[in-house]
């Protein structure tokens, strides 16, 4: 499980390389759909409207044409604290990539959001 730590309500960047089951890079031209779901682990609350959201070169996510590099420009609203009074909060981001019509990559990462007193 990969965990990235981010200070609440700040910008950040997440990258991953999309590969098929044989380890070959999946180019953008092979991708049919790309979706992102972002939720709070404890409450299951969807964060920033990212519930199976289209991210195929949209909504702050890009996929490089040939290298399979997925880049998510994490926005301040993507790392808000959902539960009042906690010092840290764990969020789960799941990318579901459908390629070559019926093949699927499910890629997940976890984000530990540090609560900073006074940030609104």
C-alpha positions in Angstrom: 0.0 0.0 0.0 1.5 3.3 -1.0 0.7 6.2 1.3 1.4 9.9 0.4 1.3 12.5 3.1 -0.2 15.9 2.2 -1.0 19.0 4.3 -4.7 19.7 4.2 -5.9 22.2 1.5 -2.6 22.3 -0.4 -1.8 21.4 -3.9 0.3 18.4 -4.7 1.1 16.0 -7.6 0.7 12.2 -7.8 2.1 10.1 -10.7 1.9 6.5 -11.7 2.7 4.5 -14.9 -0.2 2.5 -16.4 1.0 -1.0 -17.4 -0.9 -4.0 -18.6 -0.7 -7.5 -17.0 2.5 -8.3 -19.1 4.2 -5.1 -17.8 3.9 -3.2 -21.0 3.0 0.5 -20.9 -0.6 1.3 -21.8 -0.7 4.3 -24.3 -3.4 6.9 -24.3 -4.7 5.6 -27.6 -5.6 2.2 -26.0 -7.5 3.8 -23.1 -11.3 3.7 -23.4 -12.2 5.2 -20.1 -10.4 6.5 -17.0 -12.2 7.2 -13.7 -11.1 8.4 -10.3 -12.9 7.9 -7.0 -11.6 9.6 -3.9 -13.1 8.8 -0.5 -12.4 9.2 3.2 -11.5 5.8 4.6 -13.4 6.1 7.9 -16.6 7.7 6.7 -16.7 6.5 3.1 -17.6 10.1 2.2 -16.8 11.1 -1.4 -14.3 14.0 -1.6 -14.5 16.9 -4.0 -17.2 15.2 -6.2 -14.7 12.5 -7.3 -17.0 9.5 -7.6 -16.2 7.6 -10.7 -15.2 10.9 -12.2 -14.0 11.0 -15.8 -10.2 11.7 -15.7 -9.2 10.8 -19.2 -7.1 13.9 -19.7 -9.8 15.8 -17.7 -10.5 17.0 -14.2 -6.8 17.7 -13.2 -5.5 14.3 -14.5 -3.4 13.8 -17.6 -2.3 10.6 -19.3 0.7 10.9 -21.5 0.2 9.8 -25.1 2.9 7.2 -25.3 4.6 6.6 -21.9 1.5 5.6 -19.9 2.4 8.3 -17.3 -0.7 9.3 -15.3 -0.3 12.7 -13.5 -2.9 13.9 -11.0 -2.6 17.5 -10.1 -4.1 17.3 -6.6 -6.2 20.3 -5.8 -6.7 21.8 -2.3 -10.3 20.6 -2.3 -9.0 17.0 -2.9 -7.4 16.9 0.5 -9.8 18.5 2.9 -10.4 17.1 6.4 -13.8 15.5 6.5 -13.9 14.6 10.2 -13.6 17.5 12.7 -11.0 17.2 15.5 -8.7 14.7 13.9 -4.9 15.2 13.5 -4.7 13.1 10.4 -7.2 11.6 8.0 -6.7 8.7 5.5 -8.2 9.0 2.0 -8.2 6.4 -0.7 -7.9 7.3 -4.4 -8.9 4.6 -6.9 -8.2 4.9 -10.6 -10.1 2.5 -12.9 -8.7 2.5 -16.4 -10.4 0.5 -19.1 -8.2 -0.2 -22.2 -8.3 -2.2 -25.3 -12.2 -2.3 -25.0 -12.4 -4.9 -22.1 -9.1 -4.9 -20.1 -9.0 -3.1 -16.8 -6.4 -1.6 -14.5 -7.4 -0.8 -11.0 -4.8 1.4 -9.4 -5.1 2.7 -5.8 -3.2 5.0 -3.5 -3.7 6.3 -0.1 -3.3 9.9 1.1 -2.7 10.8 4.7 -4.0 14.3 5.1 -2.3 16.3 7.9 -4.8 18.6 9.7 -3.3 22.0 10.2 -4.9 24.1 12.9 -6.5 27.2 11.5 -6.7 26.1 7.8 -10.2 26.7 6.4 
